[in-house]
Amino acid sequence: MRVLVVGGGGREHALVHSFAQSPLADRIFCAPGNAGTAAESDNIPIAADDLPALLDFASREEVDLTVIGPEAPLVVGLTDLFEEHGLAVFGPNKEASQLEGSKVFAKEIMAAGGVPTGAYRRHDRLESAIADVEGRDDYPLVVKADGLAAGKGVLICRDKADALEAVHACFVAREFGDAGDVLITEEYLTGSEVSLLVLCDGSAAVPLAPAQDYKRIFAGDQGPNTGGMGSYCPVPGFEQKAIDAAMEHVVEPVVTALRKRGVTYRGVLYAGLIVTEAGVKVLEFNCRFGDPETQAVLPRLDSDLLEHCAAAANGELGGTKVLWKPQDCVTVVLASAGYPASSHKGDVISGLTEAAALDDVTVYHAGTALQGGDVVTAGGRVLAVSALGDGFAAARERAYQGVGKITFDGMQIRPDIAERAVKARAGELDLFPAGFAG
């Protein structure tokens, strides 16, 4: 099988790495890829949003399956374009991808399926949003730009002043561009978050193991939000009973509601869940693999990811059994200087070979590039070091041992990734509200 992975981040390297271990893979391409994918696939210098060039390449190279990593090409219709030309794709079409591309669309689908989520109000005018904010007393409040905003369009507002500033950022300052033409004000939910990735083929849906990630840049969940500074898998306390409930009350109703609109969802559905005192609710949906959750989930996979993705693309997931290794996985992200406000490029990275040589450690590249004979930084989140272990304590120790082998100027890491998982597994911490039977 000739496989094309679209994208160039850590998620895409994790996909390439998994596919490279499949006996089904004859040749793997990655467009545009990074320094890590270059070692395990053929990097193709085509941007992930260059739809005509991607189609031309996939057709010319007779690609058997294209797996689309980032959300942007999905939302603008890369899957539709490929399918129009008879090419198999793992990734939802343009309309199905609106689950991530439009917060309002996602809320409408959840309402149609009776899926529990936070209460919200939609606004397409400045005056309407201001009147809503001025008339509220239920703070904190969440203000979200409706469209894709590179992960920056969700603003948690502590009080009315914060909320007015968020509304101004969308409608007046235009900080999120067209993504902020419409916004929603949403109930702030408290609880413990869980990421559940689900493979879908249009009718059947198969869950992967749940994960938790870390959004803030600094230890103790301090500082600004990032794309994710680390993750771990599985999630202590969110066991099979909880997964089954999430499938029954969240995933299956959403897929059914889409199907009633004539929309077939094929690819991976990312359900961003929060376990509140009132039960499990949906924070958001993504239409692709999460990052860095994918780097924590895939090392535990003991069956063939490429086989699963091909089955989903061809509508043949029914009866699929996903197998898992018994070990836990911890993933630590290494970010560049200035992240998340900015990123630093061109800093030479040392120690990659030494880190990757450790037992049960995988180094995933994200914002990296080849410069002469060196691997250098080329983005905000640079690398992710994932480690398996017999228990979270062992996996965590091994992951940070790998991180300790790597150096580059301005490197940032969180030192507390998976501490709560270690405590939860030891019975010293309950990750979920009292009474939750996961």
SEGUDREN-10052 format. One record per residue (C-alpha): residue number from 1; x, y, z. Coordinates in pm, whole numbers, plus 50000, padded with zeros to 5 digits. Each point is the difference from the previous one (the first is absolute). Layout:
<rs>
   i     u     v     w
 NUM     X     Y     Z
...
</rs>
This chain:
<rs>
   i     u     v     w
   1 50000 50000 50000
   2 50127 50346 49904
   3 49905 50249 50271
   4 50000 50380 50007
   5 49990 50181 50336
   6 49905 50367 49969
   7 50156 50237 50254
   8 50330 50074 50165
   9 49956 49996 50378
  10 50043 49761 50289
  11 49670 49828 49931
  12 50109 49927 49643
  13 50335 49858 50110
  14 49815 49775 50245
  15 49777 49878 49714
  16 50295 49945 49767
  17 50189 49814 50274
  18 49705 49767 50062
  19 49938 49942 49629
  20 50369 49921 49946
  21 49959 49700 50230
  22 49711 49855 49797
  23 50061 49712 49759
  24 49735 50161 49778
  25 50216 50306 49928
  26 50207 49980 49681
  27 50090 50369 49989
  28 49909 50299 50217
  29 49997 50364 49893
  30 49955 50301 50229
  31 49909 50347 49875
  32 50172 50215 50105
  33 50137 49800 50295
  34 50284 50095 50235
  35 50346 49876 50097
  36 49850 49699 50179
  37 49774 49885 49719
  38 50294 50034 49761
  39 50162 49702 50171
  40 49693 49776 49964
  41 49828 50121 49682
  42 50059 50202 49685
  43 49940 50366 50082
  44 49819 50181 49720
  45 50034 50382 49993
  46 49628 50070 49963
  47 49814 50207 50259
  48 49707 49835 50176
  49 49764 50266 49863
  50 50114 49974 49637
  51 49709 49786 49890
  52 50068 49991 49622
  53 50365 49903 50049
  54 49908 49727 50249
  55 49743 49857 49760
  56 50248 50006 49713
  57 50263 49823 50208
  58 49766 49733 50139
  59 49863 49927 49654
  60 50341 49988 49835
  61 50151 49777 50270
  62 49694 49773 50011
  63 49957 50046 50374
  64 49771 49733 50149
  65 49907 50187 50318
  66 50036 50362 50108
  67 49986 50079 50373
  68 49939 50368 50070
  69 50151 50130 50324
  70 49910 50370 50049
  71 49650 50143 50020
  72 50042 50285 49749
  73 50017 49788 49680
  74 49708 49789 50127
  75 49780 50303 50062
  76 50065 50141 49651
  77 49922 49670 49829
  78 50316 49801 49924
  79 49814 49673 50062
  80 49719 50102 49763
  81 50252 50087 49728
  82 50183 49669 50032
  83 49682 49794 50010
  84 49870 50176 49688
  85 50308 49859 49826
  86 49957 49649 50137
  87 50270 50019 50268
  88 49953 49834 50340
  89 50028 50241 50295
  90 50006 49963 50377
  91 49850 50329 50118
  92 49648 50147 50003
  93 49864 50200 49710
  94 49943 50375 50004
  95 49651 49992 50148
  96 50085 49743 50268
  97 50311 50200 50092
  98 49779 50290 50103
  99 49979 49824 50336
 100 50336 50168 50057
 101 49976 50278 49744
 102 49689 50155 50155
 103 49918 50007 50371
 104 49639 50085 49915
 105 49968 49703 49764
 106 50138 49769 50269
 107 49750 50134 50254
 108 49713 49949 49754
 109 50103 49641 49934
 110 50030 49933 50374
 111 49655 50148 50058
 112 49855 49778 49725
 113 50159 49693 50159
 114 49920 50091 50359
 115 50370 50011 50087
 116 50084 50169 50334
 117 50203 50320 49963
 118 50027 50350 50143
 119 49714 50246 49944
 120 50086 50266 49740
 121 49879 50304 49808
 122 50093 50089 49641
 123 50091 50354 49893
 124 50078 50144 49658
 125 49986 50366 50104
 126 50207 50202 50246
 127 49691 50156 50159
 128 49840 49663 50067
 129 50312 49859 50163
 130 50051 50309 50218
 131 49638 49991 50118
 132 50039 49632 50089
 133 50322 50058 50195
 134 49863 50307 50180
 135 49689 49811 50110
 136 50181 49699 50149
 137 50110 49918 50351
 138 50107 49638 49938
 139 50374 50056 49982
 140 50245 49856 49913
 141 49877 49983 49640
 142 50151 49854 49684
 143 50007 50204 49678
 144 50082 49804 49685
 145 50062 50112 49643
 146 49778 49782 49785
 147 50261 49902 49739
 148 50354 49863 49996
 149 50239 50233 50181
 150 50317 49791 50029
 151 49906 49898 50354
 152 49979 50361 50121
 153 49629 50068 49965
 154 49883 49873 50340
 155 50012 50262 50275
 156 49917 49930 50365
 157 49867 50320 50153
 158 50016 50045 50376
 159 49763 50297 50009
 160 49801 50243 49789
 161 50306 50208 49909
 162 50178 49692 49865
 163 49693 49901 49800
 164 49963 50345 49846
 165 50367 49990 49905
 166 49949 49659 49837
 167 49701 50125 49802
 168 50205 50301 49889
 169 50284 49769 49891
 170 49761 49811 49773
 171 49781 50271 49850
 172 50211 50318 50016
 173 50370 49912 50017
 174 49935 49701 49767
 175 50271 49800 50177
 176 49859 49676 49862
 177 49919 50125 49651
 178 49699 49846 49830
 179 49987 49734 50273
 180 49863 50273 50228
 181 49714 50110 49773
 182 49777 49801 50234
 183 50065 49921 50366
 184 49832 49808 50274
 185 49981 50071 50370
 186 50003 49672 50187
 187 49947 49870 50350
 188 50329 49938 50181
 189 50023 49635 50100
 190 50219 49872 50283
 191 50136 49650 50032
 192 50268 49770 49863
 193 50058 49990 49624
 194 50045 49685 49793
 195 50086 49966 49631
 196 49834 49707 49825
 197 50108 49922 49643
 198 49755 49788 49802
 199 50049 49835 49660
 200 49689 50035 49782
 201 49902 49853 49662
 202 49663 50167 49954
 203 49804 49743 50198
 204 50231 49809 50236
 205 50205 50183 50266
 206 50292 49852 50194
 207 50154 50187 50297
 208 50372 50024 50069
 209 50137 50020 50354
 210 49923 50329 50180
 211 50269 50258 50076
 212 50045 50320 50198
 213 50213 50293 49890
 214 50150 50313 50153
 215 49913 50332 49838
 216 50182 50259 50215
 217 50365 50085 49938
 218 50119 49988 50362
 219 49987 49742 50281
 220 49691 49997 50217
 221 49786 50106 49702
 222 50133 50353 50011
 223 50059 50242 49712
 224 49834 50029 49659
 225 49840 49717 49806
 226 50205 49812 49742
 227 49928 49733 49743
 228 50091 49746 50269
 229 50314 49949 50210
 230 49959 49630 50071
 231 49758 49713 50034
 232 49953 49654 50144
 233 49800 49689 49916
 234 49789 49831 50132
 235 49806 50209 50255
 236 49968 49850 50352
 237 49634 49996 50098
 238 49868 50038 49645
 239 49965 49630 49933
 240 49799 49788 49756
 241 49666 50087 50159
 242 50064 50371 49942
 243 50123 49940 49647
 244 49687 49800 49919
 245 49782 50277 50145
 246 50180 50265 49795
 247 49948 49794 49686
 248 49629 49952 50079
 249 49917 50355 50108
 250 50246 50208 49795
 251 50162 49837 49699
 252 49719 49784 49865
 253 49732 50275 50030
 254 50228 50245 49818
 255 50077 49758 49717
 256 49628 49922 49973
 257 49901 50369 50000
 258 50249 50064 49719
 259 49869 49702 49804
 260 49644 50137 50028
 261 50132 50311 49825
 262 50148 49784 49728
 263 50354 50041 50133
 264 50230 49699 50028
 265 50280 50029 50256
 266 50311 49799 49908
 267 50327 50055 50179
 268 50080 50067 50362
 269 49760 50190 50225
 270 50166 50170 50295
 271 49758 50047 50288
 272 50127 50251 50254
 273 49809 49896 50310
 274 49973 50141 50351
 275 49879 49796 50296
 276 49793 50238 50214
 277 49798 49938 50314
 278 49699 49977 49768
 279 50167 49734 49784
 280 50199 49989 49676
 281 49955 50295 49763
 282 50163 50106 49673
 283 50237 50297 49993
 284 50087 49974 49631
 285 50038 49772 49701
 286 50302 49980 49774
 287 49993 49831 49661
 288 50352 49855 50024
 289 50248 49829 50231
 290 50088 50213 50304
 291 50348 50133 50059
 292 50172 49906 50236
 293 49744 49732 50095
 294 50086 49797 49689
 295 50363 49977 50114
 296 49881 49846 50329
 297 49733 49771 49853
 298 50181 49842 49705
 299 50303 49859 50188
 300 49754 49781 50195
 301 49829 49871 49685
 302 50066 49629 49945
 303 49805 49961 49676
 304 50057 50147 49653
 305 49898 50367 49978
 306 50034 50003 49622
 307 49764 49704 49973
 308 49749 50180 50225
 309 50021 50325 49801
 310 49958 49820 49668
 311 49697 49814 50139
 312 49844 50329 50113
 313 50063 50167 49663
 314 49835 49707 49822
 315 49702 49972 50234
 316 50119 49667 50142
 317 50059 50069 50371
 318 49722 49769 50119
 319 50146 49724 50216
 320 50338 50173 50032
 321 50180 49919 50324
 322 50260 50249 50118
 323 50270 49842 50215
 324 50203 50175 50271
 325 50331 49945 50177
 326 49963 49978 50379
 327 50253 50278 50069
 328 49917 50362 50074
 329 50134 50282 49782
 330 50120 50348 50092
 331 50077 50270 49743
 332 50198 50318 50074
 333 50008 50285 49747
 334 50314 50208 49945
 335 49917 50354 49888
 336 50219 50272 49854
 337 50096 50332 50156
 338 49712 50249 50016
 339 49723 49745 49958
 340 49700 50038 50001
 341 50015 50374 49923
 342 50263 49936 49733
 343 50246 49735 49889
 344 50372 49989 49930
 345 50141 49841 49688
 346 50344 49878 49905
 347 50127 49882 50338
 348 50206 49682 49966
 349 49854 49697 50183
 350 50240 49755 50165
 351 49948 49661 50163
 352 49725 49860 49777
 353 50183 49675 49930
 354 50081 49946 50369
 355 49638 50059 50104
 356 49857 49768 49734
 357 50243 49726 50101
 358 49837 49963 50343
 359 49776 49697 50046
 360 49632 50065 49927
 361 50063 50367 49914
 362 49884 50161 49676
 363 50095 50353 49895
 364 49737 50163 49779
 365 50094 50306 49796
 366 49762 50294 49963
 367 50161 50338 49931
 368 50330 49876 49861
 369 50192 50037 49674
 370 50322 49878 49845
 371 50266 50268 49957
 372 50321 49872 49852
 373 50087 49703 50217
 374 49806 50126 50300
 375 49645 49966 50127
 376 49879 50346 50104
 377 49693 50153 50160
 378 49731 50116 49757
 379 49692 50071 50210
 380 49846 50045 50342
 381 49962 49640 50108
 382 50322 49838 49885
 383 50000 49638 50122
 384 49804 49755 50211
 385 50170 49726 50199
 386 49772 49704 50070
 387 50083 49707 50226
 388 49830 49677 50095
 389 50033 49854 50349
 390 49851 49748 50238
 391 49798 50263 50180
 392 49995 50378 49961
 393 50291 50052 50239
 394 50232 49789 49783
 395 49871 50152 49676
 396 50039 50351 50137
 397 50354 49937 50123
 398 50097 49859 49662
 399 49842 50289 49808
 400 50187 50262 50200
 401 50319 49796 49967
 402 49955 50033 49624
 403 49928 50372 50029
 404 50322 50038 50200
 405 50206 49876 49706
 406 49873 50278 49771
 407 50116 50360 49995
 408 49938 50313 49795
 409 50009 50370 50087
 410 49692 50123 50184
 411 49846 49653 50041
 412 49683 50002 50210
 413 49837 49699 50167
 414 49747 49944 50276
 415 50155 49800 50285
 416 49666 49870 50132
 417 49857 49800 49710
 418 49812 49691 50126
 419 50063 50073 50371
 420 49625 49981 50056
 421 49982 49668 49813
 422 50266 49854 50230
 423 49803 50115 50305
 424 49670 49880 49858
 425 50139 49656 49922
 426 50136 49981 50358
 427 49660 50090 50143
 428 50124 50335 50135
 429 49790 50216 49765
 430 49657 49974 49840
 431 50005 50164 49657
 432 49621 50012 49976
 433 49713 50139 50209
 434 49869 49796 50290
 435 49746 49746 49888
 436 50132 49965 49646
 437 50007 49630 49918
 438 50246 49975 49716
</rs>
